[in-house]
Amino acid sequence: MGRPRTPLLDRERITTTALELVDEQGEFSVPQIARRLGAQTASVYHHVDGRDGIVELLRERVCDAIDDGAFELTPWDAAMAAWARSYRAAFAAHPRTIPLLTASPVRAPKVLQQYEKAVARLLDEGFPLADVMPVIIGLENLVLGSALDMAAPEMMWELADETATPQLARALGAVSESRADRAFEMALAGYLTHVRALLDTDRP
Amino acid sequence: MGRPRTPLLDRERITTTALELVDEQGEFSVPQIARRLGAQTASVYHHVDGRDGIVELLRERVCDAIDDGAFELTPWDAAMAAWARSYRAAFAAHPRTIPLLTASPVRAPKVLQQYEKAVARLLDEGFPLADVMPVIIGLENLVLGSALDMAAPEMMWELADETATPQLARALGAVSESRADRAFEMALAGYLTHVRALLDTDRP
C-alpha cells in the first residue's frame, strides 16, 4: 500500500468540487468542499486564496469554454456574435454559477485577458473609448439572461386554465421548438444592428 | 395568556421567509422555513402546494412589483420599454431568485395574467402570432441579465496589474457612473428598434 497517486487536494479538484456544489445547490462553502474531498477545511484554505479565490477559480473554469479566438473573425460584428454564442453556451452548461459570478468582481487574469481582447477589437474598429464597456456589458446582459433561459424547462408556461389567458395560450401554441435560440438570435441581431448604427454615427 | 394574534403560519409569512432565505443563500428548503418560523416541516406543507408551490409564491411576490399598467402606454414600444424597466427593477431587488424562478415553469395565475397582457398588446399591434413569444422572451433575456448586473459590484473588474490588460484599463477609466443603466438602455433601444423593423416588414 503506497500513497495514493493523485494528491487529495489541489486547485483543480477544489474547483471541480465547488462547481459540482454550485450546479447542485446554487452555492458552495469551504467546509462542504473539504467534506467531499475528505479533507480538513484548513487544508483547503492552504491551496486557495480564501473563498473569493475559489469564486475566481470557478470563473476561470467556466470561461475556459468560451472561444476567444472569435475576436479574430471579421467583420467585427461577426466576431462579437461568435463570442456571444460561445459565451452563452459556456454559461448555459452551469447556469447556477451566473448569480454567484456576477455578484463579485472579475479578478482572474485569464478572464481579464478575454475582456482585453474584446476591448481591443472594439477600439480597433473605431468605437469611442467611453462606449466600449457599455457595448460589452449590454451584450453580456443579453448573453447571461439567455444562458439562464437555455437552462429553463422547454415548456416554460403551464396553463392550468387556458380560458383565463386565451391570448397567451394561442401565442404559446404558435411557438416552434428552440424558442430560447430564436429569442436569443433575435435579441443579438437587434443589439448588433443598434451598436453598428452608433458606430456609423460616431465615424467622421 | 391568549393565543398569539398573528397566526404562526400563513402563506404570506412562508413566502417572506422563503424570500429571505433565497436572498441570503440563493436557495431555500422547506425544513429551513419551518425552523425560522418555529414550526414543524409538516405544518408548512399544510399551507402550500409543496416546494413547487412555494416557488410560485416567490414568483408572485417578486412580480407583484412589476407595473403591468405599462401595457396601457402608447406607442407599443414605449409600453414594452416601461414594462422592461419595471421588470428589471423588481428582479434587481432580489437577484438570487432569478436562477430559481427561470428553472421552473410559470404557474402562478397572477403572473400568467401579466404575460396575457403582454401578448395581447403585441397582437393588437399587429405582430404575427408566431413572433409574439420570441419577442417577449428576448426582452426578458435582456431584463434578467441586466437585473443581475444591477446587483453586481460597481467596480466589476479589478486589475491587479494594469499593464497586463492596458486597453481594458483605459476602457474602464472612461466608464461613467451608472454603467449598468447605460448598458441596459443601449441594449433595450437596440432590441426595440430591431423588433420595430420586424413589425414593419410583416405589415402588408
HADDOCK unambig.tbl for C-alpha pairs under 7 A between the chains (distance, minus, plus):
assign (segid A and resid 26 and name CA) (segid B and resid 26 and name CA) 6.03 0.50 0.50
assign (segid A and resid 26 and name CA) (segid B and resid 27 and name CA) 6.83 0.50 0.50
assign (segid A and resid 27 and name CA) (segid B and resid 26 and name CA) 6.84 0.50 0.50
assign (segid A and resid 96 and name CA) (segid B and resid 99 and name CA) 6.36 0.50 0.50
assign (segid A and resid 99 and name CA) (segid B and resid 96 and name CA) 6.35 0.50 0.50
assign (segid A and resid 99 and name CA) (segid B and resid 148 and name CA) 6.58 0.50 0.50
assign (segid A and resid 102 and name CA) (segid B and resid 148 and name CA) 6.65 0.50 0.50
assign (segid A and resid 102 and name CA) (segid B and resid 149 and name CA) 6.55 0.50 0.50
assign (segid A and resid 102 and name CA) (segid B and resid 152 and name CA) 5.65 0.50 0.50
assign (segid A and resid 103 and name CA) (segid B and resid 151 and name CA) 6.51 0.50 0.50
assign (segid A and resid 103 and name CA) (segid B and resid 152 and name CA) 4.60 0.50 0.50
assign (segid A and resid 103 and name CA) (segid B and resid 153 and name CA) 6.45 0.50 0.50
assign (segid A and resid 104 and name CA) (segid B and resid 152 and name CA) 6.50 0.50 0.50
assign (segid A and resid 104 and name CA) (segid B and resid 153 and name CA) 6.25 0.50 0.50
assign (segid A and resid 105 and name CA) (segid B and resid 153 and name CA) 6.45 0.50 0.50
assign (segid A and resid 105 and name CA) (segid B and resid 155 and name CA) 6.74 0.50 0.50
assign (segid A and resid 105 and name CA) (segid B and resid 156 and name CA) 4.36 0.50 0.50
assign (segid A and resid 105 and name CA) (segid B and resid 157 and name CA) 5.33 0.50 0.50
assign (segid A and resid 105 and name CA) (segid B and resid 158 and name CA) 6.24 0.50 0.50
assign (segid A and resid 106 and name CA) (segid B and resid 156 and name CA) 6.01 0.50 0.50
assign (segid A and resid 106 and name CA) (segid B and resid 157 and name CA) 4.79 0.50 0.50
assign (segid A and resid 106 and name CA) (segid B and resid 158 and name CA) 5.98 0.50 0.50
assign (segid A and resid 107 and name CA) (segid B and resid 157 and name CA) 6.50 0.50 0.50
assign (segid A and resid 107 and name CA) (segid B and resid 158 and name CA) 5.34 0.50 0.50
assign (segid A and resid 107 and name CA) (segid B and resid 159 and name CA) 6.55 0.50 0.50
assign (segid A and resid 113 and name CA) (segid B and resid 165 and name CA) 6.45 0.50 0.50
assign (segid A and resid 115 and name CA) (segid B and resid 168 and name CA) 6.64 0.50 0.50
assign (segid A and resid 116 and name CA) (segid B and resid 165 and name CA) 5.52 0.50 0.50
assign (segid A and resid 116 and name CA) (segid B and resid 167 and name CA) 6.03 0.50 0.50
assign (segid A and resid 116 and name CA) (segid B and resid 168 and name CA) 5.01 0.50 0.50
assign (segid A and resid 119 and name CA) (segid B and resid 167 and name CA) 6.32 0.50 0.50
assign (segid A and resid 119 and name CA) (segid B and resid 168 and name CA) 5.95 0.50 0.50
assign (segid A and resid 120 and name CA) (segid B and resid 167 and name CA) 6.12 0.50 0.50
assign (segid A and resid 129 and name CA) (segid B and resid 171 and name CA) 5.69 0.50 0.50
assign (segid A and resid 129 and name CA) (segid B and resid 174 and name CA) 6.36 0.50 0.50
assign (segid A and resid 130 and name CA) (segid B and resid 171 and name CA) 6.59 0.50 0.50
assign (segid A and resid 130 and name CA) (segid B and resid 174 and name CA) 4.92 0.50 0.50
assign (segid A and resid 130 and name CA) (segid B and resid 175 and name CA) 5.70 0.50 0.50
assign (segid A and resid 132 and name CA) (segid B and resid 171 and name CA) 6.37 0.50 0.50
assign (segid A and resid 133 and name CA) (segid B and resid 171 and name CA) 6.33 0.50 0.50
assign (segid A and resid 133 and name CA) (segid B and resid 172 and name CA) 6.85 0.50 0.50
assign (segid A and resid 133 and name CA) (segid B and resid 175 and name CA) 6.81 0.50 0.50
assign (segid A and resid 134 and name CA) (segid B and resid 179 and name CA) 6.44 0.50 0.50
assign (segid A and resid 134 and name CA) (segid B and resid 182 and name CA) 6.38 0.50 0.50
assign (segid A and resid 134 and name CA) (segid B and resid 183 and name CA) 4.55 0.50 0.50
assign (segid A and resid 135 and name CA) (segid B and resid 183 and name CA) 6.50 0.50 0.50
assign (segid A and resid 137 and name CA) (segid B and resid 183 and name CA) 5.80 0.50 0.50
assign (segid A and resid 138 and name CA) (segid B and resid 183 and name CA) 4.51 0.50 0.50
assign (segid A and resid 138 and name CA) (segid B and resid 184 and name CA) 5.78 0.50 0.50
assign (segid A and resid 138 and name CA) (segid B and resid 186 and name CA) 6.81 0.50 0.50
assign (segid A and resid 138 and name CA) (segid B and resid 187 and name CA) 5.39 0.50 0.50
assign (segid A and resid 141 and name CA) (segid B and resid 142 and name CA) 5.63 0.50 0.50
assign (segid A and resid 141 and name CA) (segid B and resid 145 and name CA) 4.07 0.50 0.50
assign (segid A and resid 141 and name CA) (segid B and resid 146 and name CA) 4.94 0.50 0.50
assign (segid A and resid 142 and name CA) (segid B and resid 141 and name CA) 5.63 0.50 0.50
assign (segid A and resid 142 and name CA) (segid B and resid 142 and name CA) 4.56 0.50 0.50
assign (segid A and resid 142 and name CA) (segid B and resid 145 and name CA) 5.83 0.50 0.50
assign (segid A and resid 144 and name CA) (segid B and resid 145 and name CA) 5.19 0.50 0.50
assign (segid A and resid 145 and name CA) (segid B and resid 141 and name CA) 4.07 0.50 0.50
assign (segid A and resid 145 and name CA) (segid B and resid 142 and name CA) 5.84 0.50 0.50
assign (segid A and resid 145 and name CA) (segid B and resid 144 and name CA) 5.19 0.50 0.50
assign (segid A and resid 145 and name CA) (segid B and resid 145 and name CA) 4.00 0.50 0.50
assign (segid A and resid 146 and name CA) (segid B and resid 141 and name CA) 4.93 0.50 0.50
assign (segid A and resid 148 and name CA) (segid B and resid 99 and name CA) 6.58 0.50 0.50
assign (segid A and resid 148 and name CA) (segid B and resid 102 and name CA) 6.64 0.50 0.50
assign (segid A and resid 149 and name CA) (segid B and resid 102 and name CA) 6.55 0.50 0.50
assign (segid A and resid 151 and name CA) (segid B and resid 103 and name CA) 6.51 0.50 0.50
assign (segid A and resid 152 and name CA) (segid B and resid 102 and name CA) 5.64 0.50 0.50
assign (segid A and resid 152 and name CA) (segid B and resid 103 and name CA) 4.59 0.50 0.50
assign (segid A and resid 152 and name CA) (segid B and resid 104 and name CA) 6.51 0.50 0.50
assign (segid A and resid 153 and name CA) (segid B and resid 103 and name CA) 6.43 0.50 0.50
assign (segid A and resid 153 and name CA) (segid B and resid 104 and name CA) 6.24 0.50 0.50
assign (segid A and resid 153 and name CA) (segid B and resid 105 and name CA) 6.45 0.50 0.50
assign (segid A and resid 155 and name CA) (segid B and resid 105 and name CA) 6.72 0.50 0.50
assign (segid A and resid 156 and name CA) (segid B and resid 104 and name CA) 6.98 0.50 0.50
assign (segid A and resid 156 and name CA) (segid B and resid 105 and name CA) 4.34 0.50 0.50
assign (segid A and resid 156 and name CA) (segid B and resid 106 and name CA) 6.00 0.50 0.50
assign (segid A and resid 157 and name CA) (segid B and resid 105 and name CA) 5.31 0.50 0.50
assign (segid A and resid 157 and name CA) (segid B and resid 106 and name CA) 4.77 0.50 0.50
assign (segid A and resid 157 and name CA) (segid B and resid 107 and name CA) 6.48 0.50 0.50
assign (segid A and resid 158 and name CA) (segid B and resid 105 and name CA) 6.27 0.50 0.50
assign (segid A and resid 158 and name CA) (segid B and resid 106 and name CA) 5.98 0.50 0.50
assign (segid A and resid 158 and name CA) (segid B and resid 107 and name CA) 5.34 0.50 0.50
assign (segid A and resid 159 and name CA) (segid B and resid 107 and name CA) 6.56 0.50 0.50
assign (segid A and resid 165 and name CA) (segid B and resid 113 and name CA) 6.45 0.50 0.50
assign (segid A and resid 165 and name CA) (segid B and resid 116 and name CA) 5.53 0.50 0.50
assign (segid A and resid 167 and name CA) (segid B and resid 116 and name CA) 6.01 0.50 0.50
assign (segid A and resid 167 and name CA) (segid B and resid 119 and name CA) 6.32 0.50 0.50
assign (segid A and resid 167 and name CA) (segid B and resid 120 and name CA) 6.11 0.50 0.50
assign (segid A and resid 168 and name CA) (segid B and resid 115 and name CA) 6.65 0.50 0.50
assign (segid A and resid 168 and name CA) (segid B and resid 116 and name CA) 5.01 0.50 0.50
assign (segid A and resid 168 and name CA) (segid B and resid 119 and name CA) 5.96 0.50 0.50
assign (segid A and resid 171 and name CA) (segid B and resid 129 and name CA) 5.69 0.50 0.50
assign (segid A and resid 171 and name CA) (segid B and resid 130 and name CA) 6.58 0.50 0.50
assign (segid A and resid 171 and name CA) (segid B and resid 132 and name CA) 6.36 0.50 0.50
assign (segid A and resid 171 and name CA) (segid B and resid 133 and name CA) 6.31 0.50 0.50
assign (segid A and resid 172 and name CA) (segid B and resid 133 and name CA) 6.84 0.50 0.50
assign (segid A and resid 174 and name CA) (segid B and resid 129 and name CA) 6.35 0.50 0.50
assign (segid A and resid 174 and name CA) (segid B and resid 130 and name CA) 4.92 0.50 0.50
assign (segid A and resid 175 and name CA) (segid B and resid 130 and name CA) 5.71 0.50 0.50
assign (segid A and resid 175 and name CA) (segid B and resid 133 and name CA) 6.81 0.50 0.50
assign (segid A and resid 179 and name CA) (segid B and resid 134 and name CA) 6.45 0.50 0.50
assign (segid A and resid 182 and name CA) (segid B and resid 134 and name CA) 6.40 0.50 0.50
assign (segid A and resid 183 and name CA) (segid B and resid 134 and name CA) 4.57 0.50 0.50
assign (segid A and resid 183 and name CA) (segid B and resid 135 and name CA) 6.51 0.50 0.50
assign (segid A and resid 183 and name CA) (segid B and resid 137 and name CA) 5.81 0.50 0.50
assign (segid A and resid 183 and name CA) (segid B and resid 138 and name CA) 4.53 0.50 0.50
assign (segid A and resid 184 and name CA) (segid B and resid 138 and name CA) 5.78 0.50 0.50
assign (segid A and resid 186 and name CA) (segid B and resid 138 and name CA) 6.82 0.50 0.50
assign (segid A and resid 187 and name CA) (segid B and resid 138 and name CA) 5.39 0.50 0.50
assign (segid A and resid 187 and name CA) (segid B and resid 191 and name CA) 5.74 0.50 0.50
assign (segid A and resid 190 and name CA) (segid B and resid 190 and name CA) 5.33 0.50 0.50
assign (segid A and resid 190 and name CA) (segid B and resid 191 and name CA) 4.71 0.50 0.50
assign (segid A and resid 190 and name CA) (segid B and resid 193 and name CA) 6.97 0.50 0.50
assign (segid A and resid 190 and name CA) (segid B and resid 194 and name CA) 4.55 0.50 0.50
assign (segid A and resid 191 and name CA) (segid B and resid 187 and name CA) 5.75 0.50 0.50
assign (segid A and resid 191 and name CA) (segid B and resid 190 and name CA) 4.71 0.50 0.50
assign (segid A and resid 191 and name CA) (segid B and resid 191 and name CA) 5.61 0.50 0.50
assign (segid A and resid 193 and name CA) (segid B and resid 190 and name CA) 6.97 0.50 0.50
assign (segid A and resid 194 and name CA) (segid B and resid 190 and name CA) 4.53 0.50 0.50
